[in-house]
Amino acid sequence: MRLSKFSISCFVTAARVLLAVSCLLLGTLFAGAAPDPAFRAAVIRTGPAPGVRYSSGLTIYDEEFRNGRLLSRYWGSNGQIVPDAHLQGENDVMDTLPVDTFRLEIEGQELSGTWKWIGASKTEVKDPDGLLVTIELESSARPVRVKVHTLLSGGPVMVRWLEVTNSGKKATAISNVSPWAGQLWHTPNYSENLPAGAKNVFEVGYAQYQQWGQEGAWKFEPVVNETKIITGDRGKSGWGHPSFFARNNVTGEWFVASLGWSNNWKIGVTSKIQYLPMERADSDARLFFSMGPRAVDPALRVLDPGETVKTPETHILCMKSDLDHVIQAMIGHVRKNVLPATPSEHAFDVEANHRGYIFDHESEEGFKREIDMAADIGAEMFVIDAGWYGPEPNHWFPNAGDWYAGAWLPNDLQPIREYARKKGLRFGLWMEPEAIGPATKLAKEHPDWILKRNGQPVTKSRNLDAANNNRNLDVANPAVAKWMESEIARIIEKYDLDMFRIDYNTTAEEGGNRVQSGFVESSSWRYVDNLYAMFDRLRKRFPKVIFQNCAGGGGRLDYGILRRFDTTELSDWMRGPRGLKVLNGMTWLLPPEILLRTFGTEVPDLESDGNVESQLAMVQMSLPIFRGISPSLGELNPILRDKIRSGVELYKTELRPILRGSSVFHHTPVLEYFRDTPWLVLEYATPNAQQDVTTLFRTSNFGDSVFHLLPRGLDASRNYKVTFQSSGETVRISGLQLMQQGLKIRLETAGTSEMLLFHAEEQ
């Protein structure tokens, strides 16, 4: 790695970066500007056409009830209320457009046009705090009532869900539902703002891959007079994400919509674009959407008489700004309104995990060697991962389900826990509670507990050896859910855990089904409801325990599951440069301080992915786990030991305080996962612009070896001490110079990096 003699020069934006972002990412100079203050309000209208106007931050959303439909009138991002007189023309076309603000099918019948207005109300609520607005409707075609709940927290993100009640005397079934839908944009006269003949008014970004190890690969495409369908079909929210980003190239506005749902899902985005070449002023464009849970069975959820179910939550942001600010608003919403209050600061401990040299060869002696290394490098928590349980040694996968210490641990785990605590480490334990392995006593005693589709076990798994495939427990079954919850509670109590870590490696894909009250019902809704309720209760029962999420890496990173967990594994793909691209992509929606990344030798060839400084920098820009540092402390190279110890200390003293609550800036936001991209640059800044860390990774030998960095999270009025971590050199430069003229960083070789620390000096 070589650090160039940096220079202050005129700003030249790299052409390759411009090509990658496709004109989507025009930022502002002072990107670190303070966010708008919080504001929330709702106006409920009565009369022949009742409705509600919602205000949260500068975002306004207005809907109206007409002709048996609850309709989206308009969205706005500037806090300005559209006069009713300006909407008269819209009334003439609403009946012909898909502008229903939610969609509900009962037994295959779409209920749009059958609703009766019952009333609306609003109330202040807690946890999360906000103004809750509720509209009550009743269908004239089916004995069904709906409460449309919208939560306003004061920022640019609103959250909506439905409560659906069967008010009839016999069971009925939800066959399709979109908790939020309708029109996002109506953009008249769009041709005045685009090149002649252009129709790419709207572009939609989505996670293009659903496969293991490919999280956060965003791709933007124009949507022109078509419906773009995006689905997740892995039996979990998937290694993609149930979210989309939409940009209006005419107005500069963004929408981001995310479904808090931990099973299969479907998003539809439709554009209607009219272009009249001889009458350019008459050009007109609209964008519509729907999103909700998905199943291949006739019934998503059966409702017994009098039963009420809650749909998934939909989180929607509407904002006129650059992508940096849009991302910061979404991450701020997640921190404030999605993630639970952490039990303690120890949720963000530096972890050491045993899955390195001794996995599937676990022993008490081996665990103690790992603990010695963890304590020596400055880790704060030791975690026993897969391999501690079950009947067969060296077979962690098929043993899942028998949650007792294996014969290779004759003294159980308590001595290991006590040894860790004696060394000053907290103690965590891994479990895959939804899996049932073929080698287990559980599989022999309860074959009826296996998730089934059409009477046959669901056997999809990451394991390519079909004979040893794990299967899913049918968590939709109340008996299974009760057993699973009791096992988790037993494990937490028995081992006095500081942290409990789940995994979920199976991929149920279409999932299970059953005949329920005469309907063929997907098991997914009941499965997710039971899973959520279980962890809600467990968190209350064990308020001091840290709960950590993993699902074959990032197989469940949706907002529904993350309401119940403090931190989460980002991906099982640990190798660079794709591992870096995963972090780059998922920090569009999730804060970096909760995303676990691995340093070590757990997977083949990981140790060759860049120099030590780059490998450390990747985990320092997230939440570090150390796995497989050395076979023993005595065999740990002393030079490597010093680098790791210094990296851990830097993280704890300098970086961790920045990450918590940081503004996130993506200098290379859209990157192709399976082609060379020469640079990846991430910047995190404290909201007060006091401190900033920016790391530049050279991810390919191709392309320009110099990156022209213009930091975005600084204060133009202040002076900064800039530290180059590679050399320890420091310089002092004004924020204005840094943001306008920048630094040129040279890295000649792939697998190298430069980390810059910015500290504002006293004024």
N, C-alpha and C positions, 0 to 999 in steps of 0.2 A: 504494500500500500504506500502511495506517495501523496502527501498533502501539498497542494500547489501553493505558491506564493499568491495569496488571495489579493484581489485588487478591487477597488471601487470604480465601477464603470457604468455606462448607460445600460438600461435594462433591455436585453434581447431575449425574447421568449423562444425556447427551443421548438423548432418546427415539429419534431417528433411528438412532443407533448401535445401540441395543438392538434395534430392529426389524431392522436389517441382519444381526445375528449370530444372531437367532432362538434366543436363550437358550443358545447353544452356548459362550459365551466368558466364563464367570464366572471372573474372575482372583482372585488373592490379593493382599493389600496389599503384602507385601514380596516382590515378584516377583523381586528380584535376589538371593534367597537362594542360598547356595553349593550346587552340585550334590552328589548323594550320592557317596561314595567308590566307587571301582571294586571290583567283586567278580565272580569267575567260578568256577563249579564245575559238575560233572556227576556224577550218581550213575547207574551202569549196573546194572540189575537183571537177574538171570538166573532160570532156573526155567521153569515151564510158561507164564507170561505175562511174558516179558522186556520190558524197556523202558528208558527213560532219563528222568531228571528233570534239566532244564537250569536253571541259575541264572546270571543276568547282571545285575549291579546288584541292584535289588529285584524284577526280573522273573523269574518262574518259569514254565516250560513243561514239561508232563509228557506223555509219549506211551507207549503200550503196544502190544505185538504180540499180537494174538489172531485166531484163525480166518483166518489168511492175510492179515491186514490190519495195517498200522501205523496206530494210531489216536491222535488227539489227546484226551487225558483232560481237561486244563484248562490255562488260563492264569491267572496271578496277577500283580498289580503291587505287592504289599506285602511280598514276601519270605517269605510264610507258606506252609508246606507243608500241603496238604490231607490229612488222615488217610485211609488206604485205606478205613476203615469208612464214611466219608462218601461214597465213590464207588461203593458196592455197587449202589445204585439205577441208576447210569449204565450199569453193565455190561449191564443188562437191555434197554436201548434203543439201545446203540451200533450193533448190527447193522442197525438200521433207519434210521440217520442218515448223512449224508454227512460223516463225521468222519475219513476217510483223510487222513493228513498229507501225502501227495503223490498225484498221479494220473499214470498212465502207460498210454498205449494203444500197442500194437504191432500194426501192420497192421489197425487198426480194432478190436482186441480190448482192452477194459479189463482190466488185470491185477490189479485189486483182488480180494482173496480167494484169489489163487494164490501168494502169497509164502511163502517159507520163511526163517526166521531163521538166518543164518550166524554172526553175532557182532557185537560192538560194541567200540570202542576210543576212547581219547582221548589227545591229545598237544598240547604247547605248540608254537605255530608263530610265525613272524615275517613281517612285511611283508604284510598288517597283523598286528600282534601279537594273539594270542588263544589260547583253548583250543579246539582242533578236535576235535569228537566225530563219529565215523563209525560208522554202522550199515550192515552188509552184508546184503543180501537176494538171494534167487534165486527166479525164477518156476518153478512146476511146470507151467505151461501153455506157456511159450515159453522158448527157450534165451537167457535174458536175465538178467544180474546187475545189481544197482543198489547203489551206495554213496550213502547219504544223509549229506551233510556239513553240519554245523552249527557255525558259528564264533561263539564267545562272547568279546566284547572287554571285558566288565566293566561296560558301561552298559546302558541299557534297550533297546538294539537288538540283535537277533540276525540272523545272515545264514545262509541255507541255499541249497545247490545240490545237484544230483544228478550222479553219473557213471554213465552207462548203457553197459553192455558187451554186445555181441553175442557170446555164448559158443557159438553154433551154427556150422554148416559152410556156411551159405549166407547171402546178404545178407537183411537184414530192414529194417523201416522204423518209425520213431517217427511216429505219426499225431497224437498229442496228448500234451502233458505240462504238468503244473503242479508245479514244484519244491517249492512249499509250498501246502498247502490245509488244509481241515478246519474245526473249530469254533473260533471266537474266544470267544464268550460263551455261557454257559448262565445265564440270570437268572430264577430262580424267584421267585414272589411279587412280580412287578414291579408289580402294580396298587396295592400299598400305597404306592408312591412316585410315582404319576402321578395326574392328575385322573381322576375317575370316567369310565370308558369309553374312556380314551385308550389307544392302542396304539403310539404313536410311541416305542417303547423305544429303537430304534436309528436314528441318522441317519448318512448316508454322504455325504462330500464328495468331489467329483471335478472334474477340469479339464473344463469343459463344452464347450470348443471345440478342434478339431483344425486349424483353418485358420491360415494364415500370419499372423503379427502379432497373435495372440490368446492368447499364453502366460499361464498362471497364473490363469485365470478360474475360481476355485473356486465350486462350487455345492453346497449341502447339501440333501438330500432324505431324508424318512423312508422306510424300507424295511419294509413291513408285509405279511407273508405273500406274498412275491413274490421273484423273482430280478432284481436290477439288473445289467444287462450293460453294461460300459464297454469300448470298444475303441479301438485306434489302428490306422489303416489307410492311412497315407500312405507306407509303404515305409521309414519311419524311426520312431523313437520318437514323433515328432510334436510339433507346437506345443502340444498338450496335454501330458500326462505320464502314464507308466504307474504311477500311484500312486493310493491312496485314503486318506482319513481317515475313521475311524468313531468315533462317540461313543455311549456307553451313557448315556442320560439318567437311568437309575436309579442306577447305581453311580458315575458320574462318571469312568469310565475312558475312555481313548482307545486305539485301534489306528491305526497308520500302516503301510501296506505299500507297498513300492516295488520294481518289477522292473527290475534292471539290464540292460536289453536295448535295442538300437538298431535295432529293426525292428518289424514289426507285433506287436500284443499284444492280450490279452483278459483282462478281470477279470470275475468273477462274484461277487456278494454276495447271499446268500439268507437270509431270515429266516423262522422258524416261530414264530408267536405264538399262544398259546392263551389265551382269556379266557372264564371262566365267571362270568356276572354274579351268580349266587346264591351262589357260593363263591369269593370274591375271593382267598382264600389259595391257591387252586389255579392262579392265573394263572402262565404259564410262557412264557419267550421264549428263543430261540436265534438266533445269527447264525453263518453259515458263509461261507467264501470259497474261491475258487481263482483263480490268476493264472498266466499263462505266455505263451510265444510263440504266435503265431497265423498260420495260412496257409490259403488256400482249396484247396490241393492235397491229394491223399490222403496224401502223405508230407511231414512236416516235415523229417525228416532220415533218409537211408538209412545204415545201418551195415553195413560189410563184415564178414565173419567175423573175430572177434578185435578189432574196432575198438571204442574207447571214446570217447564224447563227453561234454563237460561242458555242462550246461544253464545258462541264465541264473541269476544270483544273485537271491534274494528277500531284501529287508531288511525286518524287522518290528520295530516298536516297540510295546510295551504299557506304559501308564503311567497312573496316576491323578493328574491334575493339571489345571491350566488350559492353554489352548491356547498361551499364551506359552512355558511350560516344555516342552510337547510339541515345539514348533517348535525351541526351543533344543537339545533333546536330539537331534533329527534333524540339525540343522546341525552340532552337535558331533561326531556320528557321521561325517558327511561329511568334516569337516576331518581327523579322526583316522584313519578307516578306509577312505575312498573315494578322496579326492584324492591324487595322488602327491606325494612330497616335491619341492618346487620346486627348480629348479637354482640359484636365487639369489633375493635380494630383488627383483631387477629384473623378476620375473614380475608385479609390481604397479606397474610404471612408469606414469606418465601418458603416454598415447599421442597422437600426431598422425598422422592418416591422410589420404592425398591425395584421397580421394573427396569433393571439394567442387566447386571451380571448374574443375578440369582433367580430370575423369574422362571417359574416351573421347576425350580430346584431350591425351594424355600426351606430354611431351617432357622432355628433360634440363633445359632451362631452367625449365620449369614445376615440376618436382620440386624444384629448388634454391630457387625462390621459396617453395614450401611448407615446405621445411626451415628457411629463414630465419625464417618465422613461428613454426614449432614451437619453435625455439630461443628466440625472443624471448619467448614466453609462459611458458616454463619447462617445456615438455614434456621427457620423458626418453627417449622412443623414437619414431622415425619409421618408419611402415609404408607400404610401397607395396602398394596393394590391386589389385583387378582392373583390367586394361587395359594391362598392360606387355608382353604376349606375343602370339604368333600371327601369321597372315598378313595380316589385314585391319585397317587402322586404324579406330578408333572403333566397334569391334564386339567388346566384351569377352565377350559371352555366347557367340556361335557360335565364338569362337576357343579356347574351353577344350579343353585336350588337347594343344596344341602349345606346350610349355613352353620357348620360347626368346624372347629379347627381339625385339620387332617392329622393322621397318625405321625406325620413327619414333624409335628409340633406337639410333642407329648406333654408339655407344660402349658399348652394353650397360648394365648396372646398376652396375658397379663404381665408376665415377666418382661416381655418386649416393650410393652407400654411403659412400665415403670423404669426400664432402662432409658427410654427416650426422655422421660420427664426428668430423670436424674441428670441427663445431659443438657437440660434446659429447653427441650423441644416439646411442643404440643403434639397430640396423637390423633391421627385420622385413619379411617378404615374404608375400604372399597367393598361394594356389594352390587350385584346385578339382580335386583329383586323381581324383575319381570320375566326372567329367563328360567327355563327348566331344561336341564341337560340330560342326555340319555343315560348317563352313568349313575344318576342319583336315585336315592331312596324315594324322593318326592315323585319322580316320574313313574316308579313302580306302584306306589300307593295311590296316586291321584292322576291316572291318565285322563280322567274326566275334566281335569282342570286345564288341559291344554287348549289353546285357542284353535277353533275349528271353523272351516269354511265348507259349507254344504256337507257337514258331517265328517270331513277329513282334516287332519291336523295341518295347520299352517306351518310350513317348514323352511321358509326362506331365511337365509342367514348369511353373514359375511364368510363363514367357513365353507370352503369349496368342497370339502369332504362330506358328501350328503349323509353318509352313515353316522357321522358325528355331529350333525346339525343340532344346535340348540333350537328349542321351540319357545313360543311365547306363552306365558300364562295368560289365561283369559281373565284379565282384570275387570272386565265388565260383569263377571260373576260375583255377586256380593260375598260369597263364601271365600273365594280366592282373594278378593280385596281385603277382607277381614284378616285372613291368614298373613298376607303380605305385610300389612300394617303392623300386625303383632310381631312378626319376625324382625322388622326394622327396629321397632321399639325395644325388643329383647336385645338385639345386637348393640344398640346405643347404650342401654343400661348395663349390660354385662361387661362391656369393655370401657365404660365410662369415657365415651368419645368426646373429644373436642370438636372433631369434624367428621361428618358422615358424607361419603361420596357414592353417588349412584352411577351406574352405566346402563346402556341399553343397546346391545350390539345386534339384536335380531332386526330383520326388516320384514314386517308382516305384509307389506304391500297392500293388496286389497283388504287385508284384515279378515276378521272373523264375521260370522253372521249366525242368525238363529231365527226360528219361528217364534214370534211374540204376538200373542192375541190375534193370530191369523195372518199376520204380516211377516214377510221376510225382512228382517231388520239387520242392518249393519251393527256390529258390536262397538264401533269406534266411538260413538257419542258417550255411551255408558262407560266405556273404558276410560276416556279422558276425564269425565266427571268424577269417577271413583279415584283416579290418580290424583287429581287436583285436591279433592276433599281430604284424601289421605295425608298429603303433605301439609295442607293447612292445619290439620289436627296435630300432626307431629311437630310442627314448628311451635305451636302453642304449648304442647306437652314438654318440649325440650327447648326452652327459649335461649339457652346459652350455647346450644350446639350450632356450628356452622354447617350449612347444607350446600353441597357442591354437586353440580350437574355435569353429566357426561352421557353421550349417546353415540357410541362408536365415534367419539370425537364430537363434531358439531352437528349431529343428526337431529337434535332438538334445541334450536336456539330461538324459538319463537317467544313472543312476549307472554303467552299463557303459562308456559312452564317456568319462565324466568321470574314470574311473580312469586314463585315458591322457593327460589334458590339464590344464594348469595353470590356465588361465583360459578363459572362454567368452563369446561374444556372447550377450546376453540376448534380444534381439529386434531384428528389422529395423524394427519399428514404433517410430519415434522420437518421434512427436508426442504432446503432452499433450492431455487428461489420461490417455489410455489407456496411454501409455508409462510413466507413473507407476504405474498399476494393475498393469501387467506386473511391475514391480519389486516392488511390494507383494505380489503373489501368489507369485512364484517364490522370494522369501525365506522362504516357508514350508518349502522343501526344500533351498535352496542358500545358502551364505554370501555376503553382499553383496560382499565384497572380491574375488571372482573374476568378478563379473558386469559386463560391459562395456556402458556406455551412452554415447550420442553427444550432444555439443554442436556446433552449427554449422548449415550450410545444405545438407547433402547432399541432403535430401529437400524437396520443395516445401512452403512455408509453415511449416516447422519454426521459422524465426526469429521467427514471430509468436506462438508458443505460450508466452505469459507474458513477464514482464519478464526482464531479463538475470539478475537474482539468482535467480529461480526456475529458469531454464534451467540455470544453474550448479549450483544445489542438487540438481537431479535427478541429475546425473552425479557430484556430490560424495558422494552417498549410495550410490554403487556404484564402479565402476572407470572413470575418465573416458577417452573418446576425443574428440579435437577434429578435426572434419572440416568444411572449408569455412569458415574464420574470416573470410577476406577474399581478394580476387583477388591482392593483393600486400601486403607489409608497409607500403609507402608509402601504400596506400589504407585501411589499418586505422584506424578511428576511434580517436583517442587515449583518449577516455573509455572506450570498449569495451575497448581494450587494457588499460587499468589495471584494469578490473573482472575481466577474464580472468586477468591476472597475479596479482592478489590472491587470486582464487578458487583458482588452481592452488597458490599458496603455502600457503593455508589448508589445502587438501587434504593436501599433503605433510607439513606440520608438525603439524597438529592432528587431521585426520580419518582419514587412512590408518592411523595407529597405533591409533585406536579401532576401526576396521572389522576389522582383523586380530584374530580371536578373539573378536569382540564377541558379547554377548547381544543378540538381536533381539526387539524388542517391536512388535507391530502394534496401534496404537490404533484403526485402522479396518480390521479384517482382511478382511471380506467385502464387496466392492464390485461393483455391477453395471457391466459394461464399457460398455454402450451406452445408459446413462441417466445423467442428472446425479446426481452425488454431491458434496455441498458441500465435503467435507474428505478429505484423505488425510494421515495422520500416522504417521511412522516414527521409531523410537527405537533407537539402538544404544548399548550401554554396555559398558565394560570389565568383565570378570568380577569384578574387585575393587572395582567401583563408584567408582573413582577419577575416571573421566572418562565423559562421556555427551554424545552429540549427538542432538538431537531436532529434526526438521524438519516443520513444518506447512505443507501446500500447500492453497491455496484453489482447488478444482477446478471450482467452479460458482458463478454469481451467485445461485443459489437456495439456500434454507435459511438457517440461523442464521449470522450473520457473526462470531459469537464461539464459539471452541472452548475448553472447559474442560479443560485439560491436567493430568493427574496423572502425573508421570514414574514409571516403574516400575523403572528400573535403578539407583536410588540406594541409599545406606545411610542408614537413618533416624537413626543415631547421629552423623552427621557434618554439618558445615556446608559449603555450596557457594557458590562464586562463579558466578553465572549471567550469561552474556553474550548479549545480543540482537544478532545479527549485522547486522540491518537498520540499527540506529542506533549500535552500538558501546557502548551503555549496559550497565553491570554493576550487579548487586545481590548482596547476600549473604543467603541464606536457609537455614534448617536443612533437612536432608533429610526430617525428620519432617513439617515444615510443607508442603514441596513434595509429598510423597507423599500426605498426608492431605487437604490443602486446595487445593493446586495453583495454577495460573496461568491467567488468562483471556486468551486471545490473540484480538485482533480483526483480521480481514482482510476488507475490504469487497468486494474485486474479484477475480474469477477470474483465474488466472494470476499470483498473487502468493504469497509464502511468507514464513515466518519460521523461521530456524534458531537454535536455542538451544544453547549450549555450557555444560555443567556441569563445574566442576572442584572436586574435594574439597579443602578447605583443611587445612593441617597441624593435627594434633590436639595 
